[in-house]
Amino acid sequence: MRRIAGLLVVVALLLAGCTAAPAAPPASAPSFAPVDPAAILAARKQAGIAGCPESSLTVPARPDGLPDLVLECLGGDSTVRLAGLRGKPMVINLWAQWCAPCREESPYLREFAEAGKGKVVLLGINYTDPRPELAVEFASLVGWKFPHLVDQEARLARLMTVPGLPTTLFVDADGKVVHTVPGKLQSYQELVQFTREKLGVKL
């Protein structure tokens, strides 16, 4: 009965369009055997998904910027301090492999990753997702090669507003969050437009 209840919760989330991300996976969700982190890292590398960017450990966090939170890279081979990401404008996308709208907007992010190389950093955060091995599979299937962090416990939501999944943040080179898009991006053109208007980057 617990497994059935957990599956119903997942279906309900999908039907709701992922507009509200849970603080943590539902307590009644089915339990899964843990996957060897080394296997997840190997799968990520095999899929051609990049490692995560370096971040400063000493630059002060800013109140209008990303929170002072350290997250693991998908695959666990490094960590990133969000408040220490400086130097280039960034687009940060929060997603999960169980989120249907995340899949729907995935082609826009794939195209953006190619067009924005050298101009803007694209970074994913795999959020409230209990299956990191499926997250790697998802990213591989939709052709995402850009790096991803992991926040299974929704630690980010304790430090800043996370309106749901997907969510896209636009962060300038000085670390200020200048714009947030709650919900699904509507097109690649919309993503390019926000990047130009909010970050001053033309693709």
URRA-V23850 format. One record per helix or strand. SS is the DSSP state (H for helix, E for strand). FROM is the first residue (numbers start at 1). LEN is the number of residues. If there is no record, write none. Layout:
{{SS,FROM,LEN} {SS,FROM,LEN}}
This chain:
{{H,2,14} {H,37,10} {E,65,1} {E,70,4} {E,79,3} {H,82,3} {E,90,6} {H,100,16} {E,121,7} {H,132,10} {E,148,4} {H,155,4} {E,167,5} {E,176,7} {H,188,12}}
